[in-house]
Amino acid sequence: MHKSLIAGAVIAVAVASASPALASNPPGSASAGSADFAKADQTFKVEPLAVCDVNPDQAGTVTGASPAVSRNGLKIGETSSTCTTEVVNPDEFITKTRSVATGKGFELSTLVGATGPRLKIGEWKITCEATQEGTSAGWELKGMSGWTGLPQQIPSGYVHEIKASNGTVLAKAKFTDTVFPVPNDGSLSMTLLKITFEPPSGHTGSITVGTTACTPTP
């Protein structure tokens, strides 16, 4: 199954209060992904890739980058990120932020030995933007193959079962998992994709593709 482009967005609105709320998310952050899984006596760990964090007190852009990663059964191409603070009203130092992570060349082949699919994502992008009024997150997935049965439009929090040829569920993939704090302060965090292995796969652990978070600016 090949898909050229799937994309979406979510929005969080800041809630007015008599005093500033304690943000449960950072001012802005992004990462292209990470992994921590095991098979038999082998453990595979990929620390968060291409991490950046917004500097809320100074205008400018913080960047992150990671080289390609290759583990037995998992490949991720080069990844990058940018976390930007822009001053939109210098007199009052009103700012807005934008945190973005991008990656390419994701290939998960470790389930092929269990008659599962070879999962590929050509490119991905996840963003989180914040103003005084609230936050919004957006995402894109391009060049996907092996994702049999994935809907044309992926709703937020959609769970896709990754199956062996006999129908056994080997892993579950949760797309665009968005978390809003309680009480709501207008911030949000999003994980573009998290693959969690099920016991029949012979694996434990999970793989994450794209994370971001942001909080309304002061």
Buried (B, 14 or more C-beta within 10 A) or exposed (E): EEBEEBEBBBEBEBEEEEEEBEBBBBBBBBBBBBBBBBBEEEEBEBEBBBBBBBBBEEEEBBEBBBEEBEBEBBBBBBBBBBBBBBBEEEEEEBBBBBBBBBBBBBBBBBBEEBEBBEBBBBBBBBBBBBBBBBBBBBBBBBBBBBBEEBEEEBEBEBEBBBBBEEEBBBBBBBBBBBBBBEEBBBBBBBBBBBBBBBEBBBBBBBBBBBBBBBBBBE
